[in-house]
Amino acid sequence: MKYTYKTQGTCSSHIELEIENNIITDIAFWGGCNGNLQGVSRLVKGMPVGDVISRLEGIRCGRRSTSCPDQLCRALHEMGF
């Protein structure tokens, strides 16, 4: 399942995801902190969706109420996970 999520409240503009059998098989963040988001992408690729949500949901970026990892979790919830 391929999905594009428009982020809100972060420097990145959107996240492109591909999930097969509840495993993140491909992910790309557009915009944002390039090095950090490459790291997040490499870490979550191959992980079960539930593990990603349990580890990253609720992370904040500075004074913002959300972050790119938190937006990833919101995308996964919007996809039905």
PDB file of N, CA, C and O in Angstrom:
ATOM      1  N   MET A   1       0.846  -1.163   0.000  1.00  0.00           N
ATOM      2  CA  MET A   1       0.000   0.000   0.000  1.00  0.00           C
ATOM      3  C   MET A   1       0.897   1.234   0.000  1.00  0.00           C
ATOM      4  O   MET A   1       1.735   1.392   0.888  1.00  0.00           O
ATOM      5  N   LYS A   2       0.729   2.101  -0.983  1.00  0.00           N
ATOM      6  CA  LYS A   2       1.465   3.357  -1.059  1.00  0.00           C
ATOM      7  C   LYS A   2       0.586   4.480  -0.548  1.00  0.00           C
ATOM      8  O   LYS A   2      -0.629   4.475  -0.743  1.00  0.00           O
ATOM      9  N   TYR A   3       1.221   5.451   0.115  1.00  0.00           N
ATOM     10  CA  TYR A   3       0.447   6.525   0.725  1.00  0.00           C
ATOM     11  C   TYR A   3       1.311   7.772   0.815  1.00  0.00           C
ATOM     12  O   TYR A   3       2.506   7.683   1.098  1.00  0.00           O
ATOM     13  N   THR A   4       0.720   8.920   0.577  1.00  0.00           N
ATOM     14  CA  THR A   4       1.395  10.203   0.766  1.00  0.00           C
ATOM     15  C   THR A   4       0.625  10.994   1.808  1.00  0.00           C
ATOM     16  O   THR A   4      -0.590  11.162   1.704  1.00  0.00           O
ATOM     17  N   TYR A   5       1.343  11.478   2.814  1.00  0.00           N
ATOM     18  CA  TYR A   5       0.739  12.215   3.917  1.00  0.00           C
ATOM     19  C   TYR A   5       1.293  13.629   3.933  1.00  0.00           C
ATOM     20  O   TYR A   5       2.510  13.812   3.953  1.00  0.00           O
ATOM     21  N   LYS A   6       0.425  14.632   3.923  1.00  0.00           N
ATOM     22  CA  LYS A   6       0.837  16.029   4.033  1.00  0.00           C
ATOM     23  C   LYS A   6       1.004  16.357   5.506  1.00  0.00           C
ATOM     24  O   LYS A   6       0.042  16.320   6.274  1.00  0.00           O
ATOM     25  N   THR A   7       2.225  16.676   5.894  1.00  0.00           N
ATOM     26  CA  THR A   7       2.513  16.948   7.302  1.00  0.00           C
ATOM     27  C   THR A   7       1.981  18.311   7.719  1.00  0.00           C
ATOM     28  O   THR A   7       1.733  19.182   6.885  1.00  0.00           O
ATOM     29  N   GLN A   8       1.810  18.476   9.025  1.00  0.00           N
ATOM     30  CA  GLN A   8       1.343  19.734   9.592  1.00  0.00           C
ATOM     31  C   GLN A   8       2.214  20.085  10.793  1.00  0.00           C
ATOM     32  O   GLN A   8       2.452  19.246  11.661  1.00  0.00           O
ATOM     33  N   GLY A   9       2.692  21.336  10.839  1.00  0.00           N
ATOM     34  CA  GLY A   9       3.435  21.808  12.000  1.00  0.00           C
ATOM     35  C   GLY A   9       4.898  21.395  12.030  1.00  0.00           C
ATOM     36  O   GLY A   9       5.543  21.494  13.074  1.00  0.00           O
ATOM     37  N   THR A  10       5.439  20.928  10.893  1.00  0.00           N
ATOM     38  CA  THR A  10       6.845  20.529  10.828  1.00  0.00           C
ATOM     39  C   THR A  10       7.506  21.178   9.617  1.00  0.00           C
ATOM     40  O   THR A  10       6.835  21.730   8.745  1.00  0.00           O
ATOM     41  N   CYS A  11       8.812  21.102   9.583  1.00  0.00           N
ATOM     42  CA  CYS A  11       9.567  21.641   8.444  1.00  0.00           C
ATOM     43  C   CYS A  11       9.391  20.787   7.193  1.00  0.00           C
ATOM     44  O   CYS A  11       9.433  21.307   6.078  1.00  0.00           O
ATOM     45  N   SER A  12       9.194  19.492   7.365  1.00  0.00           N
ATOM     46  CA  SER A  12       8.953  18.643   6.193  1.00  0.00           C
ATOM     47  C   SER A  12       7.556  18.929   5.647  1.00  0.00           C
ATOM     48  O   SER A  12       6.645  19.280   6.397  1.00  0.00           O
ATOM     49  N   SER A  13       7.401  18.774   4.339  1.00  0.00           N
ATOM     50  CA  SER A  13       6.107  19.089   3.723  1.00  0.00           C
ATOM     51  C   SER A  13       5.202  17.868   3.594  1.00  0.00           C
ATOM     52  O   SER A  13       3.980  17.984   3.688  1.00  0.00           O
ATOM     53  N   HIS A  14       5.807  16.691   3.376  1.00  0.00           N
ATOM     54  CA  HIS A  14       5.003  15.472   3.293  1.00  0.00           C
ATOM     55  C   HIS A  14       5.890  14.247   3.451  1.00  0.00           C
ATOM     56  O   HIS A  14       7.116  14.316   3.368  1.00  0.00           O
ATOM     57  N   ILE A  15       5.216  13.113   3.684  1.00  0.00           N
ATOM     58  CA  ILE A  15       5.889  11.827   3.855  1.00  0.00           C
ATOM     59  C   ILE A  15       5.280  10.858   2.853  1.00  0.00           C
ATOM     60  O   ILE A  15       4.059  10.758   2.736  1.00  0.00           O
ATOM     61  N   GLU A  16       6.134  10.150   2.134  1.00  0.00           N
ATOM     62  CA  GLU A  16       5.671   9.097   1.234  1.00  0.00           C
ATOM     63  C   GLU A  16       6.014   7.759   1.867  1.00  0.00           C
ATOM     64  O   GLU A  16       7.157   7.523   2.259  1.00  0.00           O
ATOM     65  N   LEU A  17       5.024   6.889   1.964  1.00  0.00           N
ATOM     66  CA  LEU A  17       5.175   5.593   2.636  1.00  0.00           C
ATOM     67  C   LEU A  17       4.749   4.450   1.733  1.00  0.00           C
ATOM     68  O   LEU A  17       3.862   4.590   0.891  1.00  0.00           O
ATOM     69  N   GLU A  18       5.394   3.335   1.929  1.00  0.00           N
ATOM     70  CA  GLU A  18       4.935   2.095   1.317  1.00  0.00           C
ATOM     71  C   GLU A  18       4.965   1.028   2.402  1.00  0.00           C
ATOM     72  O   GLU A  18       5.984   0.835   3.065  1.00  0.00           O
ATOM     73  N   ILE A  19       3.838   0.334   2.580  1.00  0.00           N
ATOM     74  CA  ILE A  19       3.707  -0.676   3.625  1.00  0.00           C
ATOM     75  C   ILE A  19       3.178  -1.962   3.014  1.00  0.00           C
ATOM     76  O   ILE A  19       2.215  -1.951   2.247  1.00  0.00           O
ATOM     77  N   GLU A  20       3.816  -3.064   3.362  1.00  0.00           N
ATOM     78  CA  GLU A  20       3.364  -4.387   2.937  1.00  0.00           C
ATOM     79  C   GLU A  20       3.353  -5.301   4.150  1.00  0.00           C
ATOM     80  O   GLU A  20       4.350  -5.402   4.865  1.00  0.00           O
ATOM     81  N   ASN A  21       2.236  -5.962   4.383  1.00  0.00           N
ATOM     82  CA  ASN A  21       2.093  -6.890   5.514  1.00  0.00           C
ATOM     83  C   ASN A  21       2.490  -6.244   6.842  1.00  0.00           C
ATOM     84  O   ASN A  21       3.190  -6.850   7.652  1.00  0.00           O
ATOM     85  N   ASN A  22       2.036  -5.008   7.055  1.00  0.00           N
ATOM     86  CA  ASN A  22       2.293  -4.240   8.280  1.00  0.00           C
ATOM     87  C   ASN A  22       3.767  -3.927   8.509  1.00  0.00           C
ATOM     88  O   ASN A  22       4.167  -3.659   9.642  1.00  0.00           O
ATOM     89  N   ILE A  23       4.578  -3.956   7.460  1.00  0.00           N
ATOM     90  CA  ILE A  23       5.999  -3.621   7.543  1.00  0.00           C
ATOM     91  C   ILE A  23       6.253  -2.409   6.642  1.00  0.00           C
ATOM     92  O   ILE A  23       5.797  -2.378   5.499  1.00  0.00           O
ATOM     93  N   ILE A  24       6.979  -1.415   7.155  1.00  0.00           N
ATOM     94  CA  ILE A  24       7.336  -0.269   6.332  1.00  0.00           C
ATOM     95  C   ILE A  24       8.438  -0.717   5.369  1.00  0.00           C
ATOM     96  O   ILE A  24       9.545  -1.059   5.787  1.00  0.00           O
ATOM     97  N   THR A  25       8.113  -0.710   4.075  1.00  0.00           N
ATOM     98  CA  THR A  25       9.075  -1.172   3.080  1.00  0.00           C
ATOM     99  C   THR A  25       9.793  -0.016   2.393  1.00  0.00           C
ATOM    100  O   THR A  25      10.882  -0.207   1.852  1.00  0.00           O
ATOM    101  N   ASP A  26       9.209   1.174   2.404  1.00  0.00           N
ATOM    102  CA  ASP A  26       9.863   2.337   1.819  1.00  0.00           C
ATOM    103  C   ASP A  26       9.278   3.585   2.462  1.00  0.00           C
ATOM    104  O   ASP A  26       8.088   3.635   2.773  1.00  0.00           O
ATOM    105  N   ILE A  27      10.126   4.594   2.659  1.00  0.00           N
ATOM    106  CA  ILE A  27       9.687   5.834   3.286  1.00  0.00           C
ATOM    107  C   ILE A  27      10.579   6.964   2.825  1.00  0.00           C
ATOM    108  O   ILE A  27      11.790   6.791   2.687  1.00  0.00           O
ATOM    109  N   ALA A  28       9.982   8.130   2.585  1.00  0.00           N
ATOM    110  CA  ALA A  28      10.740   9.320   2.216  1.00  0.00           C
ATOM    111  C   ALA A  28      10.049  10.543   2.812  1.00  0.00           C
ATOM    112  O   ALA A  28       8.841  10.723   2.662  1.00  0.00           O
ATOM    113  N   PHE A  29      10.826  11.373   3.483  1.00  0.00           N
ATOM    114  CA  PHE A  29      10.355  12.663   3.981  1.00  0.00           C
ATOM    115  C   PHE A  29      10.796  13.720   2.974  1.00  0.00           C
ATOM    116  O   PHE A  29      11.914  13.650   2.463  1.00  0.00           O
ATOM    117  N   TRP A  30       9.944  14.693   2.681  1.00  0.00           N
ATOM    118  CA  TRP A  30      10.277  15.785   1.784  1.00  0.00           C
ATOM    119  C   TRP A  30      10.431  17.057   2.604  1.00  0.00           C
ATOM    120  O   TRP A  30       9.507  17.475   3.302  1.00  0.00           O
ATOM    121  N   GLY A  31      11.597  17.661   2.514  1.00  0.00           N
ATOM    122  CA  GLY A  31      11.906  18.853   3.303  1.00  0.00           C
ATOM    123  C   GLY A  31      12.355  18.436   4.696  1.00  0.00           C
ATOM    124  O   GLY A  31      12.552  17.251   4.965  1.00  0.00           O
ATOM    125  N   GLY A  32      12.512  19.401   5.564  1.00  0.00           N
ATOM    126  CA  GLY A  32      12.906  19.102   6.934  1.00  0.00           C
ATOM    127  C   GLY A  32      14.407  18.954   7.096  1.00  0.00           C
ATOM    128  O   GLY A  32      15.173  19.327   6.208  1.00  0.00           O
ATOM    129  N   CYS A  33      14.821  18.420   8.210  1.00  0.00           N
ATOM    130  CA  CYS A  33      16.236  18.235   8.554  1.00  0.00           C
ATOM    131  C   CYS A  33      16.761  16.996   7.839  1.00  0.00           C
ATOM    132  O   CYS A  33      16.539  15.874   8.294  1.00  0.00           O
ATOM    133  N   ASN A  34      17.442  17.192   6.748  1.00  0.00           N
ATOM    134  CA  ASN A  34      17.817  16.113   5.844  1.00  0.00           C
ATOM    135  C   ASN A  34      18.523  14.955   6.541  1.00  0.00           C
ATOM    136  O   ASN A  34      18.105  13.807   6.394  1.00  0.00           O
ATOM    137  N   GLY A  35      19.572  15.228   7.286  1.00  0.00           N
ATOM    138  CA  GLY A  35      20.323  14.148   7.928  1.00  0.00           C
ATOM    139  C   GLY A  35      19.492  13.378   8.933  1.00  0.00           C
ATOM    140  O   GLY A  35      19.505  12.147   8.938  1.00  0.00           O
ATOM    141  N   ASN A  36      18.769  14.092   9.785  1.00  0.00           N
ATOM    142  CA  ASN A  36      17.943  13.427  10.794  1.00  0.00           C
ATOM    143  C   ASN A  36      16.853  12.575  10.151  1.00  0.00           C
ATOM    144  O   ASN A  36      16.581  11.462  10.600  1.00  0.00           O
ATOM    145  N   LEU A  37      16.240  13.097   9.114  1.00  0.00           N
ATOM    146  CA  LEU A  37      15.141  12.357   8.494  1.00  0.00           C
ATOM    147  C   LEU A  37      15.640  11.183   7.667  1.00  0.00           C
ATOM    148  O   LEU A  37      14.926  10.191   7.523  1.00  0.00           O
ATOM    149  N   GLN A  38      16.850  11.269   7.121  1.00  0.00           N
ATOM    150  CA  GLN A  38      17.440  10.092   6.486  1.00  0.00           C
ATOM    151  C   GLN A  38      17.677   9.008   7.528  1.00  0.00           C
ATOM    152  O   GLN A  38      17.456   7.823   7.276  1.00  0.00           O
ATOM    153  N   GLY A  39      18.135   9.438   8.715  1.00  0.00           N
ATOM    154  CA  GLY A  39      18.362   8.477   9.797  1.00  0.00           C
ATOM    155  C   GLY A  39      17.080   7.818  10.251  1.00  0.00           C
ATOM    156  O   GLY A  39      17.028   6.598  10.407  1.00  0.00           O
ATOM    157  N   VAL A  40      16.042   8.614  10.466  1.00  0.00           N
ATOM    158  CA  VAL A  40      14.743   8.069  10.877  1.00  0.00           C
ATOM    159  C   VAL A  40      14.247   7.094   9.810  1.00  0.00           C
ATOM    160  O   VAL A  40      13.764   6.007  10.130  1.00  0.00           O
ATOM    161  N   SER A  41      14.367   7.484   8.556  1.00  0.00           N
ATOM    162  CA  SER A  41      13.889   6.637   7.462  1.00  0.00           C
ATOM    163  C   SER A  41      14.612   5.293   7.436  1.00  0.00           C
ATOM    164  O   SER A  41      13.981   4.249   7.274  1.00  0.00           O
ATOM    165  N   ARG A  42      15.915   5.320   7.593  1.00  0.00           N
ATOM    166  CA  ARG A  42      16.683   4.071   7.575  1.00  0.00           C
ATOM    167  C   ARG A  42      16.368   3.198   8.787  1.00  0.00           C
ATOM    168  O   ARG A  42      16.370   1.971   8.691  1.00  0.00           O
ATOM    169  N   LEU A  43      16.101   3.826   9.916  1.00  0.00           N
ATOM    170  CA  LEU A  43      15.794   3.055  11.118  1.00  0.00           C
ATOM    171  C   LEU A  43      14.431   2.373  11.042  1.00  0.00           C
ATOM    172  O   LEU A  43      14.291   1.228  11.472  1.00  0.00           O
ATOM    173  N   VAL A  44      13.424   3.061  10.499  1.00  0.00           N
ATOM    174  CA  VAL A  44      12.075   2.478  10.493  1.00  0.00           C
ATOM    175  C   VAL A  44      11.820   1.559   9.305  1.00  0.00           C
ATOM    176  O   VAL A  44      10.896   0.746   9.345  1.00  0.00           O
ATOM    177  N   LYS A  45      12.624   1.673   8.248  1.00  0.00           N
ATOM    178  CA  LYS A  45      12.439   0.797   7.092  1.00  0.00           C
ATOM    179  C   LYS A  45      12.686  -0.645   7.521  1.00  0.00           C
ATOM    180  O   LYS A  45      13.742  -0.970   8.064  1.00  0.00           O
ATOM    181  N   GLY A  46      11.704  -1.502   7.271  1.00  0.00           N
ATOM    182  CA  GLY A  46      11.777  -2.904   7.682  1.00  0.00           C
ATOM    183  C   GLY A  46      11.139  -3.183   9.029  1.00  0.00           C
ATOM    184  O   GLY A  46      11.060  -4.339   9.446  1.00  0.00           O
ATOM    185  N   MET A  47      10.679  -2.140   9.721  1.00  0.00           N
ATOM    186  CA  MET A  47      10.052  -2.322  11.039  1.00  0.00           C
ATOM    187  C   MET A  47       8.549  -2.524  10.914  1.00  0.00           C
ATOM    188  O   MET A  47       7.919  -2.001   9.995  1.00  0.00           O
ATOM    189  N   PRO A  48       7.975  -3.287  11.847  1.00  0.00           N
ATOM    190  CA  PRO A  48       6.518  -3.385  11.910  1.00  0.00           C
ATOM    191  C   PRO A  48       5.912  -2.027  12.287  1.00  0.00           C
ATOM    192  O   PRO A  48       6.477  -1.289  13.095  1.00  0.00           O
ATOM    193  N   VAL A  49       4.782  -1.715  11.706  1.00  0.00           N
ATOM    194  CA  VAL A  49       4.113  -0.443  11.943  1.00  0.00           C
ATOM    195  C   VAL A  49       3.871  -0.210  13.438  1.00  0.00           C
ATOM    196  O   VAL A  49       4.114   0.890  13.935  1.00  0.00           O
ATOM    197  N   GLY A  50       3.399  -1.221  14.154  1.00  0.00           N
ATOM    198  CA  GLY A  50       3.111  -1.072  15.585  1.00  0.00           C
ATOM    199  C   GLY A  50       4.334  -0.678  16.387  1.00  0.00           C
ATOM    200  O   GLY A  50       4.229   0.112  17.325  1.00  0.00           O
ATOM    201  N   ASP A  51       5.499  -1.219  16.033  1.00  0.00           N
ATOM    202  CA  ASP A  51       6.740  -0.857  16.734  1.00  0.00           C
ATOM    203  C   ASP A  51       7.106   0.592  16.471  1.00  0.00           C
ATOM    204  O   ASP A  51       7.545   1.297  17.380  1.00  0.00           O
ATOM    205  N   VAL A  52       6.929   1.043  15.242  1.00  0.00           N
ATOM    206  CA  VAL A  52       7.229   2.431  14.902  1.00  0.00           C
ATOM    207  C   VAL A  52       6.340   3.368  15.711  1.00  0.00           C
ATOM    208  O   VAL A  52       6.822   4.344  16.286  1.00  0.00           O
ATOM    209  N   ILE A  53       5.053   3.074  15.753  1.00  0.00           N
ATOM    210  CA  ILE A  53       4.115   3.918  16.487  1.00  0.00           C
ATOM    211  C   ILE A  53       4.468   3.940  17.973  1.00  0.00           C
ATOM    212  O   ILE A  53       4.479   5.008  18.584  1.00  0.00           O
ATOM    213  N   SER A  54       4.752   2.793  18.556  1.00  0.00           N
ATOM    214  CA  SER A  54       5.029   2.756  19.997  1.00  0.00           C
ATOM    215  C   SER A  54       6.318   3.497  20.359  1.00  0.00           C
ATOM    216  O   SER A  54       6.444   3.994  21.478  1.00  0.00           O
ATOM    217  N   ARG A  55       7.262   3.580  19.445  1.00  0.00           N
ATOM    218  CA  ARG A  55       8.532   4.250  19.736  1.00  0.00           C
ATOM    219  C   ARG A  55       8.538   5.735  19.406  1.00  0.00           C
ATOM    220  O   ARG A  55       9.244   6.503  20.061  1.00  0.00           O
ATOM    221  N   LEU A  56       7.771   6.158  18.410  1.00  0.00           N
ATOM    222  CA  LEU A  56       7.894   7.525  17.919  1.00  0.00           C
ATOM    223  C   LEU A  56       6.708   8.441  18.198  1.00  0.00           C
ATOM    224  O   LEU A  56       6.842   9.662  18.111  1.00  0.00           O
ATOM    225  N   GLU A  57       5.564   7.883  18.526  1.00  0.00           N
ATOM    226  CA  GLU A  57       4.375   8.712  18.724  1.00  0.00           C
ATOM    227  C   GLU A  57       4.559   9.654  19.902  1.00  0.00           C
ATOM    228  O   GLU A  57       5.020   9.254  20.971  1.00  0.00           O
ATOM    229  N   GLY A  58       4.193  10.905  19.692  1.00  0.00           N
ATOM    230  CA  GLY A  58       4.222  11.899  20.765  1.00  0.00           C
ATOM    231  C   GLY A  58       5.525  12.676  20.888  1.00  0.00           C
ATOM    232  O   GLY A  58       5.625  13.569  21.730  1.00  0.00           O
ATOM    233  N   ILE A  59       6.524  12.360  20.072  1.00  0.00           N
ATOM    234  CA  ILE A  59       7.783  13.112  20.114  1.00  0.00           C
ATOM    235  C   ILE A  59       7.508  14.542  19.646  1.00  0.00           C
ATOM    236  O   ILE A  59       6.794  14.774  18.670  1.00  0.00           O
ATOM    237  N   ARG A  60       8.097  15.488  20.373  1.00  0.00           N
ATOM    238  CA  ARG A  60       7.920  16.896  20.042  1.00  0.00           C
ATOM    239  C   ARG A  60       9.235  17.450  19.503  1.00  0.00           C
ATOM    240  O   ARG A  60      10.304  16.923  19.811  1.00  0.00           O
ATOM    241  N   CYS A  61       9.162  18.494  18.714  1.00  0.00           N
ATOM    242  CA  CYS A  61      10.338  19.172  18.175  1.00  0.00           C
ATOM    243  C   CYS A  61      10.383  20.575  18.772  1.00  0.00           C
ATOM    244  O   CYS A  61       9.619  21.456  18.377  1.00  0.00           O
ATOM    245  N   GLY A  62      11.290  20.766  19.729  1.00  0.00           N
ATOM    246  CA  GLY A  62      11.367  22.066  20.390  1.00  0.00           C
ATOM    247  C   GLY A  62      10.064  22.395  21.086  1.00  0.00           C
ATOM    248  O   GLY A  62       9.547  21.597  21.868  1.00  0.00           O
ATOM    249  N   ARG A  63       9.541  23.562  20.803  1.00  0.00           N
ATOM    250  CA  ARG A  63       8.273  23.993  21.419  1.00  0.00           C
ATOM    251  C   ARG A  63       7.047  23.581  20.621  1.00  0.00           C
ATOM    252  O   ARG A  63       5.913  23.841  21.024  1.00  0.00           O
ATOM    253  N   ARG A  64       7.280  22.951  19.511  1.00  0.00           N
ATOM    254  CA  ARG A  64       6.155  22.496  18.679  1.00  0.00           C
ATOM    255  C   ARG A  64       5.453  21.331  19.361  1.00  0.00           C
ATOM    256  O   ARG A  64       6.057  20.597  20.143  1.00  0.00           O
ATOM    257  N   SER A  65       4.187  21.175  19.058  1.00  0.00           N
ATOM    258  CA  SER A  65       3.410  20.089  19.667  1.00  0.00           C
ATOM    259  C   SER A  65       3.576  18.773  18.918  1.00  0.00           C
ATOM    260  O   SER A  65       2.987  17.762  19.300  1.00  0.00           O
ATOM    261  N   THR A  66       4.370  18.782  17.858  1.00  0.00           N
ATOM    262  CA  THR A  66       4.579  17.591  17.039  1.00  0.00           C
ATOM    263  C   THR A  66       6.008  17.586  16.509  1.00  0.00           C
ATOM    264  O   THR A  66       6.795  18.484  16.810  1.00  0.00           O
ATOM    265  N   SER A  67       6.334  16.574  15.723  1.00  0.00           N
ATOM    266  CA  SER A  67       7.651  16.449  15.099  1.00  0.00           C
ATOM    267  C   SER A  67       7.488  15.606  13.847  1.00  0.00           C
ATOM    268  O   SER A  67       6.408  15.075  13.589  1.00  0.00           O
ATOM    269  N   CYS A  68       8.549  15.482  13.071  1.00  0.00           N
ATOM    270  CA  CYS A  68       8.467  14.607  11.889  1.00  0.00           C
ATOM    271  C   CYS A  68       8.201  13.154  12.282  1.00  0.00           C
ATOM    272  O   CYS A  68       7.373  12.506  11.642  1.00  0.00           O
ATOM    273  N   PRO A  69       8.875  12.609  13.316  1.00  0.00           N
ATOM    274  CA  PRO A  69       8.532  11.239  13.723  1.00  0.00           C
ATOM    275  C   PRO A  69       7.073  11.110  14.192  1.00  0.00           C
ATOM    276  O   PRO A  69       6.415  10.109  13.905  1.00  0.00           O
ATOM    277  N   ASP A  70       6.579  12.110  14.903  1.00  0.00           N
ATOM    278  CA  ASP A  70       5.184  12.084  15.346  1.00  0.00           C
ATOM    279  C   ASP A  70       4.240  12.173  14.149  1.00  0.00           C
ATOM    280  O   ASP A  70       3.197  11.520  14.132  1.00  0.00           O
ATOM    281  N   GLN A  71       4.601  12.977  13.151  1.00  0.00           N
ATOM    282  CA  GLN A  71       3.782  13.072  11.944  1.00  0.00           C
ATOM    283  C   GLN A  71       3.747  11.744  11.197  1.00  0.00           C
ATOM    284  O   GLN A  71       2.729  11.385  10.605  1.00  0.00           O
ATOM    285  N   LEU A  72       4.854  11.021  11.226  1.00  0.00           N
ATOM    286  CA  LEU A  72       4.872   9.681  10.640  1.00  0.00           C
ATOM    287  C   LEU A  72       3.824   8.809  11.309  1.00  0.00           C
ATOM    288  O   LEU A  72       3.091   8.086  10.633  1.00  0.00           O
ATOM    289  N   CYS A  73       3.749   8.872  12.623  1.00  0.00           N
ATOM    290  CA  CYS A  73       2.753   8.079  13.360  1.00  0.00           C
ATOM    291  C   CYS A  73       1.341   8.502  13.013  1.00  0.00           C
ATOM    292  O   CYS A  73       0.448   7.662  12.894  1.00  0.00           O
ATOM    293  N   ARG A  74       1.132   9.807  12.850  1.00  0.00           N
ATOM    294  CA  ARG A  74      -0.198  10.290  12.456  1.00  0.00           C
ATOM    295  C   ARG A  74      -0.571   9.783  11.064  1.00  0.00           C
ATOM    296  O   ARG A  74      -1.725   9.442  10.805  1.00  0.00           O
ATOM    297  N   ALA A  75       0.418   9.738  10.177  1.00  0.00           N
ATOM    298  CA  ALA A  75       0.172   9.177   8.844  1.00  0.00           C
ATOM    299  C   ALA A  75      -0.233   7.716   8.943  1.00  0.00           C
ATOM    300  O   ALA A  75      -1.170   7.279   8.275  1.00  0.00           O
ATOM    301  N   LEU A  76       0.474   6.961   9.777  1.00  0.00           N
ATOM    302  CA  LEU A  76       0.165   5.540   9.935  1.00  0.00           C
ATOM    303  C   LEU A  76      -1.236   5.352  10.507  1.00  0.00           C
ATOM    304  O   LEU A  76      -1.964   4.458  10.077  1.00  0.00           O
ATOM    305  N   HIS A  77      -1.620   6.187  11.474  1.00  0.00           N
ATOM    306  CA  HIS A  77      -2.990   6.102  12.011  1.00  0.00           C
ATOM    307  C   HIS A  77      -4.016   6.431  10.933  1.00  0.00           C
ATOM    308  O   HIS A  77      -5.051   5.773  10.832  1.00  0.00           O
ATOM    309  N   GLU A  78      -3.720   7.464  10.117  1.00  0.00           N
ATOM    310  CA  GLU A  78      -4.642   7.846   9.058  1.00  0.00           C
ATOM    311  C   GLU A  78      -4.809   6.713   8.037  1.00  0.00           C
ATOM    312  O   GLU A  78      -5.856   6.585   7.402  1.00  0.00           O
ATOM    313  N   MET A  79      -3.756   5.890   7.891  1.00  0.00           N
ATOM    314  CA  MET A  79      -3.811   4.741   6.992  1.00  0.00           C
ATOM    315  C   MET A  79      -4.591   3.579   7.599  1.00  0.00           C
ATOM    316  O   MET A  79      -4.858   2.590   6.915  1.00  0.00           O
ATOM    317  N   GLY A  80      -4.955   3.686   8.861  1.00  0.00           N
ATOM    318  CA  GLY A  80      -5.744   2.639   9.497  1.00  0.00           C
ATOM    319  C   GLY A  80      -4.985   1.746  10.446  1.00  0.00           C
ATOM    320  O   GLY A  80      -5.501   0.710  10.866  1.00  0.00           O
ATOM    321  N   PHE A  81      -3.769   2.124  10.795  1.00  0.00           N
ATOM    322  CA  PHE A  81      -2.982   1.334  11.724  1.00  0.00           C
ATOM    323  C   PHE A  81      -3.102   1.889  13.128  1.00  0.00           C
ATOM    324  O   PHE A  81      -2.502   1.350  14.058  1.00  0.00           O
TER     325      PHE A  81
END
